[in-house]
Amino acid sequence: MIKQKTVLSKIFDSKKDKQRYLDFAYKIAIKRAFESLIDEKIIKSKDVERLYFYVDEHTTATNGRYELKEALEQEFKNGTYNYEYSCYFPPIFNSLKEVNLNFCNSQTKLLVRAADIVANRIYYLYGSDKSKLNQIQNLNLIELRPEILIKHF
């Protein structure tokens, strides 16, 4: 969940900047979800060799340092380095061999459409009735805020 009011307005000045930010948010949300699965011992990070992503079609930022696929590979396979803060974040999957990213049309891909419907429902409840959100079992909601990433479980 991205609280757009807390995001620098400059990010929305350019479609490419906005898309890069959305790709960053997507990557971090996925990373937090995987970290949660690892912490809960649902998956073992050393056993993950391939990741497959099926993403609803959207524009991609071509003037960015990395496109979404490369950003996912960097995050999960190689690790990332934040030059501004001189911090290295190691990969969470040391045995990862490949990342596959497929852009799909949610009108023709049943599981992508189902994910879109679920995401829209959660977005609606987040804005209108948070008490119903709390009733959903096994829901992991990750908020991306400029100051911190907050996990709700």
N, C-alpha and C positions, 0 to 999 in steps of 0.2 A: 504494500500500500504506500503510495507516494503522496504526501501532503503537498500539493502543488504550491500552496501559499507560502511554504517555508523554503521553496527552491528559489535560487537566484533568478530574478526575472530575465536576466541576460541570457540564460539558457534557452528561453523560449523565443528569442529574437531570430534564431536561425533554425530551420527544420533539421539540419544536420547536427547542430549542437544538441537539440532536443532529443534526436534519435540516439546519439551517443550516450546521453544521460540515461535514457530509458534502457539501452543495452547494458549500461553499468548497473542499473538497479536490478535488472533481470538476472545478471550474472551473480550479484551479491546475494539476492534472495535465494537463488539455487544453491549457492555455496552454504548459506546458513541452514537450508533444509538438509543438505547432505551432512553437514557437521552434526546436526541434531540426530539424524539416522545413525551416524557413527557413534555418537555419545550414548545413544540408547541401545547400542549393540545390535541394531537391526541389519546393518551391513558392516562388512570389514573393509576398511579403506585399501588394504593390500590386495584384496580380491577383485577390485574393479579394474578392468582392462579396457573397456569401451563404454562410451557414453553416447546415447542417441537422443537428440532433441528434435521435437516436432513443434514448430513454432508457427502461429498464425501469421500469414504474410503481412509484411510491413516494409516500409522503406528502410534502407540501410544507409548509414553515414559513410560516405566514401572519402571524405577529407579527414577522417579520424585516424588516429595512430593504428588502431586495429579495428577490424570489423568484428561482428559478434562471434563468429566461429573462432577467429584467432584469439579473441579476448577470453573465450571459454577455455581454449587449449592452454593459454598462458596461465589462467587462474588455477586450473585443475591438474595440469600436466607438468608445467615448468615452475610455477610459482610466480609471484609478481613483486616488483620493486617499486616503492613509492619514492620518487626522487625528491619530492618536496619535503618529506619527513625523514628521509634516509632510512626507510624501514623495508625489510624483506619479509614477504609472507610466503612461506613454503607451500608447495602443492599439497592438497589433501589426498591425492591418489598417486602414490609413487609408482605403481605398476601400470598406469594408464598408457595405452598404446595409441588410441585414436579417439577423436571426438567427431561425431557425425551430426550435422545440422541440416535439417530439411525444413524449408518454408512451405507451408501448406495453406490451402484455402479452407477455412473452417466450414464452408458450405458443402464441401465434398469429402472431407475427412471426419468421420463420425467421432473419434476420440478427441480431436482438436475442437470440434464443435461442442462436445460435452464439457471439455475444460473451459471453454469460453463462457458457456452458460453458468457453470459453477462460479467462475471468477466474477461474472456480472452480478450474480446473486449475493456473493460475499461483499462486493463493493456496495451494493444497495443497502444491505443490512448494516454495514459499517457506518454508513451515513445516516441511517434512519432508526435502526433498532438494534443496538449493541447487545441487549439482553438475549436476543435470539442467536446472535453469534456465539455467545457463551454456552449455549446448549448444544452446539455442534461438536461431536466427539472427534478427537484426533485432528483438529484444525490448528495449523500453525500459521499464524499471521505475522508477517515481518514488515515493520515500518521502516522506510528509509527516510531518515532525517539528516539534515546537513551536519548536525553536531554528533550524532551517534546512530548506530543501527540498533533498534530495539526489537527484541523477540517477544512475542506473546504466545504462550502455550497453555 
